[in-house]
Amino acid sequence: MTETLPPRSRKVKILATLGPASSDAKMIRRLMLAGADAFRINMSHGDQKQKAKLVDHIRALEKEFHRPTTILFDLQGPKLRVGQFEGGRTVLEKGQQFIFDRSDKAGDSKRVQLPHPELFESVRPGTNILIDDGKVRLNVLKAGDSEIVTEVKVGGPVSDNKGVNVPDVVVPIPALTDKDKDDLQFALEQRADWIALSFVQRPEDVAEARTLIGDRAALLAKIEKPAAIDRLNDIVALADAVMVARGDLGVELPPEQVPPLQNKIVATARQYGKPVVVATQMLESMITSPTPTRAEVSDVAKAIYDGADAVMLSAESAAGQYPCEAVEMMNRIADSVERDPSFQARIHFTQTRLEATTADALAGSARQIASTISATAMLCYTSSGSTARRIARERPPIPLLAMSASLHTSRRMGLLWGVHAVHSRDVSSFEEMVEKAKRMALRHQLAKGGDRVIVMAGIPFGKAGSTNVLHVVRLIGDELERYGN
């Protein structure tokens, strides 16, 4: 029997990663009922055939629940790795010298291959090289075309193909590898709603991906490299959304620097009116425990208080023992935070700027009007999603129901704060617009008799970027009889 999914009571969205623990239709359905609004498909693991099955499961649930559902494909990005060792591993001691070279001979405790010629061109004396998520740290003493001589600052075991991070330089490698381009084409064939671009360093990385994607999907830039912070405004301006990818940021930077940078990224995205997702290790202990730590709960709460559009679960829902419990916990945290009387004041610490357009002026006014007249909901018609994004940027205190004749647009809006997206036929007249807004407000239980709702749209209808109408509607008794069912 089909269960109904009314609009969420919370505004922040939950993005759940799918993986071995959540790859069958039954579990994905449970995650959706538990509170997942969007699903992340990680292209770093598994094959494309497995990913296609995940898409099929999600789209089947979308039809069952009559709710546009967001799918984000996360591209792996360039992975820097050491070569292989004799016996598969070695141990580096603090203070010793260690050499990276271009020989494909098996490594030992003195040297190993570094199969990335770009690094030999980029590093300089003083550059830090990190191995295995920063567990082993080395400092460059001398760099040449064929070898890099380092001193071990933090020793430890190193095994075959461990990851390498170089936080101090912009490595001249493209953000899209050949694998990424193949995965991108696959994702677009699967009608992905969002594409996440990993290891963005420069705005040019975003521009390259945009050229390949066109308007077939929205583009999210993952901010996980220190170099990206230096060009943050340019990257945010080019992307459709950004992610605070705290995992790699926490590897390449001292951990105490990550919270201020999270604040900066969230605030910058909000100022540009772009959705922002906070990700990585949010409820990490729930991979193996049915309950989180108090510190993790506070971490999730902070992201919500800061006004993030979405919070993401990674291994917690993809490979953990308690995927549904993790989603339910995140849902409860969000509900609790958003019921806090101080919540509205907190999320408006960040000042958003309006462009000199009619659409922005109306979006900026709508929140104030809603408070003044005690409206219970906002409704908007949108063909591209830009109207909903503009309204969401203002973080209104009431729900926003966004209607679009484009299913693709409806799906993309799943990462927008406070937006309940509905795929609906377009309207052709002002009168039809008003009647449909009333019907939808009642059908989705956002209003009742005597309530006022705010309706925004563009005339002529169906033309992207033409928002120029703000209309206040009061629902009366006979409409409850006509539309209540």
N, C-alpha and C positions, 0 to 999 in steps of 0.2 A: 504494500500500500504506500502511495506517495505521501511523504511528509511535506508540509508547507514550510517555506523559509521566509518569514516576514523580514522586513528590514532589520538589520542589527541595531541593538539599542546603543552601541558604542559608535564612535566616529572613526577611530584609528583602525586600519586594516591589518589583517594577519596574513602573512605570506608564508606558506608551509612548503618546505622542500620535500620532494618525493624521492624514495630510494628503496632499498631492499625491505625495509620494515613497512613500507606504505606503497607497494606497487600493484596491488590487486584492487579491483573495483570496489569490493566491500570495504576495505580499509580507507580508500579515498573518500567514499561516501560518508564514513564515520567522521573523518577529519572535517568534511564540509559541514556536517551537522554539529560538530563540536565548536565550529567557529572559523574555520579557514575560509578566507575570502578569495585567495589567489594561490596558485601553485607554481613552484619553481622546479624546473627540470634541469638538472646539472649535467652538462655535456662532458664533464671531466671523467665521468664513470659510465660504464655500460656502453651498449651499442645503439645504433639508430633504430633498429627493429624494436628493441625494448622501449625506447622513448615513444615510438609511434603508438604502442599499446597504451601507454599512459595518457596520451592525447585522446585516444578513443574512449577510455574510461571517463575522462573529465567531460568530454562533449556529450556522452550519454547521460551523465548526471545533470548537465546543463539543461538537456531536454526534459528530464524527469522533473526537475524543480522549477523549470521555466525561469531560470536566473542566469543571465550572462555571466560567465565565469572566466577569470583571467588566467592565462598561461604565460609564464615567463621562461624563456630558454636562456640559460646562463652559459656563455661560451667559455671554454677553458682558458684561452689566452696563452701567451708564450710562457713556457716553463723552463727556467734555467736549472740545469742539473750537472753535478759532477759525473765523471765516468765511472768505470768499475775498478774494483780492487782485487788483488790476489786473495783468494779465500773469502771474498765478498765484503770485507770490512777491515778497518784499521782503527787505531786509537791515537789521537793527537794530544800531545802534552803541552801545557802552558809554557810559553817562552821559546819553544822550538821553532825553527824555520820550516816552512812547508811551501812547495812549489806547485802551481797549476801550469800545465803546459798543453801543447796541442798534439802530443803523441797518443796514439790509440793503444799503447802498451798498458797492461793492467797496472794499477797504482799500488803504492805501498805506504809506509809511514812517512816517507820523504816527499812524495809527489803523486799527482793524479791528473788525468786528462780533464780539461775543461772544454767541452765541444761547442763553444760559442765564440767565434772569432770577434764578434762585436765587443765582448768584454775586454779583450786585449787592447782594443782601440780606445776604450773608455776610461779604464781605471788609471789612477795616478798614485804616487806615494801618499800615504795617509788615508786612502780609501778603505772603508770597512767592507769585508766580505763575510756574509753569514751563511752557515750551512745548517740544514735540518731545522727550519723555523727558528733560527737564531740560537740553537742550543750550543753550537760551536761558532766562535767568532775569531776572525783573523784580520790583521791590518797589513796593507800593502807596503812593502819596503822598496820594491823596485818593479817596474812594469816595462815589458818589451813586446815585440811582435810575436815572440814564440813562447815566452814564459812570464809568469807573474810570481815574484818571490814575496812571501808573506811571513809575518810573525804571528804565532798562535797566542791570542789574548785570553780566550776561554776554551779549554780543551774538552775532549770527550770523544766518544765513538762516532765514526763516520762509516756508512755502508754504501753499497752500490746505488748510484743514481739519486742520491739525496738532493733535495732542492737547494738552490743557491739564491740569496738575496743580496743586492748591492744597493743599499739605500742612499748612498751619497752622490750618485750620478744618474743622469738620464741615459739609459742604455739605448743606442740607436737601432732598436728592433721594432718591427711593426706590431701593433696590438692584435692584429689578426694573422694567425699562422695559416698554413695550408689546411690543417685540420679544422681550424675555426671557420674558414671559408666554406669548406664542405659541410660542416655542421650548420652554418648559417643558411646555406641553400636548403638543407633539409628542414630546418625550422620554419623557413618561409613557405615551403611546400606544405607543411603541417598547419599553416595559417596561425603562426605564433602571434600573440598579441603584443608581447614585449621581448626585446633582445637585450640581454645584459652583456656589456663589453667589459672584459676583465683587464686588469693591469694597465689602465689608461694612464699615460704620462703627460700627454700634450693634447691641446684641442685638435691638432691634426689627426690624432687617432680617432676621435669622434667623427670628424669630417669624412675620413676614409670609410668608416662603417656606414655612415649616413648615405654615402654615394651608392654603396652596394645594396642597402636596404630600401632606399627610396621611401615611399609612403606605405609600404606593405606591412610595417610593424613599427611600434614606438621603440625608441632607443634609450636605454638606461646605462649611464656611465658609472662604473664601480670605482670609488675613490679609495685606493688601497696602496698607493705609492706616494712617498713624500714629494716627488716631483710634481704630482698632480695638484698638491696643495698650492704650489707656487703659481699655478695657472688656473686656479679654481673657478674664478669668475668666468673666464673664457670657456672652460669646459661646461659649466652649468648652463651658460647661454646657448651652447650648441646642442646639448642633450635634451631629451624630453623628460628625464628624471635622473636622479643620482642615488647611489647607495653608499652609506658609510660602512665600508667593508673592514671591520675592525680587526679581523684576523691578521691580515698581512700588514696593516698599519701598525699593529702591536708587535710585529716581528721586526720591522724596519725602523721603528722609533722606540724610544724609551716608553714604557707603559704609562708613565705619569703624563705624557704628552697627548695620549689618545683622547681622554675626556674633553679637554679644551678644543681639540680639532673636531670632535663630534659636534660640539656646540657650533663651531664655525661653519661646518658643512651644512648642518640643518638650517641655520639662520640664513646662509647664502641662498640655499635652494628655495626657502620660503620667500625671500625678498624677490627672487626671480619668478615666483609663482610656479615652481616646478616640484612635482612630488619627490619626497625624499624617504628612503627606506633605511632603517637602522638594523644592522645584521651582525651575526657571528657571536656565539657563546652567550646568548641571552639567557637561556635556561640550561646551560651545559650539563649540570649535574643530573638533569632529568633524562639523560641518555641511559643512565643505569639506576636512577632512583625515581620513585613515583612522586616525590615532592622536591621542589627547588630549595636552594638556600635563600635566606632572607636577603643577602646581598644581591642575588640574581633578581629577586622580585623588585628590589629598589632600582636596579639597573633598567629593567623594562619600564618601570614607572617613570623614571627620569626621561627616557626617550619620548614617552607619551606626553608628559608635562611640557617638554620642549616643542611639541607640536609636530612630531614626525607623522608623515602620512601613513606609514606602515612599519611594523616590526616583523622581523623574519626569524623563523626557526630553520636551522640547518640540519645537523646530525640528529638533533632531538626528534624530528619527525621523519627523517630519512633512514636512519639506521638505529635509532634508540629502542629501548625496550618498552617505552611508554609514549608512543607518538600521539595518541588521542588525549592522554592526560596532559601532555605538554601544550597542545592547542587549547584545551579547556582551561588550563592555568593562565595562559596568556590572555584568554578571553575574560577571565574573572579579574585579572589585574587591571585590564583596560576599563572594564565596567566600574571597578572601584575608584580608579583615578578620575574618570570622567564625571563621577557623581560628587567628587570633592567640590564644595562650594567655591574654592579658590581656583578651580581648574581654568575657567574662562579667562580670568585675569592672568594666570601664568602663561597660557599659550599666546597671549597678546603682548608679551614682553618684546617679541620680535616685531619690528615695524615693517609692514609690507608697503611697497610703493606701487602706485597706480600709474599706468600709462595714460596719455592724453587721448583716450578713445571713449566713445559712448559706452561700449561694452564694459570697460573697466570702471567707468563712473557708476554705471548701474550696479555692477557687482559690489563695489565699495559701499554704495548706499543701501543695498538690500539688507546687510546685517544690522545697520542702525534702524531701519524701518521695522525689521522683524522684532527687535527689542522694544521699540516704541509702541507698537500695536499688539504685542504679545502674540505674534503669529506662531502657529504650531509646526509649519513646514514650509519649505521652498520647493518649487517645481520649475524645471527648465526644459526647454526643447533645444537640442543641440545636434548638429550634423557631424561636426568634427570633434566635439568634446571640449572645445576651448571655453565655452560658456561655463560648463561645470567646473573646469579647472580654475577659472577666474573666481567663481564663488567660493570654491573650496579653499583657495588661498587666504580668504578673509576669515576662515574658521568660524562660520556662523554657529550660534548656540542651538540651532534646530536642524532636523534632518533635511537633506537635499535629495529629492527624487529627480533623476536626470533621464529624460526620454529621448531616444534616438531611433530613427528609421534604419540606421546602419548597425547591424549586429557587431561588426568589427569595432566600431566606436564604443558601443555598449560594453564590450568585453574589456577594452583598454581602460575604461574608467574604474576598473576594480582596484586600482592602486591609489585612487583619489580619496582624500580624507572626507569622511562624512557623506559620501555619495552612494546612493542606492540606484544602480543603473537598471533601466527597463528598456528592452527592445520592443518598439511599438511603431505602428504605422504613422506616417507623417500627417500633419494637419494642413488644411488648405485655406482656412479663414480664421479671423480673430475669434469669432463666436465658437467655432469648433475647438479652437485652442482652449478657451475657457472651460467649455463643457468637459473636454477630455481631462484637463487638469483636476477638476472637481472629482471626476470618476476615479482617477488614479489615486488621489489623496485618500479617498474612502476605501478603495479596494486594497490598498497597501497599509491600511490602518494607521495613517499618519495624521488623520484629522477626523473630527466628528461634528455633528450639528452645532452651529453657532461659532465654530472656529474660523479664523482667518488664515489663508495661505497666500504666499507670494508666488506669482508666476512670472517667469522671464522667458523671452523668446526674441526671434528676429523676424522682421517683416521686410521683404517677402520671405515666406517660409521655404525652408530647404536650402537656403543659400548660406554657406559657411561664413562665419565671421561677421554676421549682420545683426547681432543682438542689439536691439534698440527699444524694447518694450519691457516695462515693469508694471505689473497689474496686481492689485490686491483683491482677493476673492473671499467672500464670506459664504460658508456652507449653511444652507437652511434645511428645514425638516423634510420637505417633499423630495429633496435631492437624496436624502438618506433612503427613502423608499425606492427611488428610481435606480440608484447606483449601489445601494448597500449590499447587493448580492453580486 
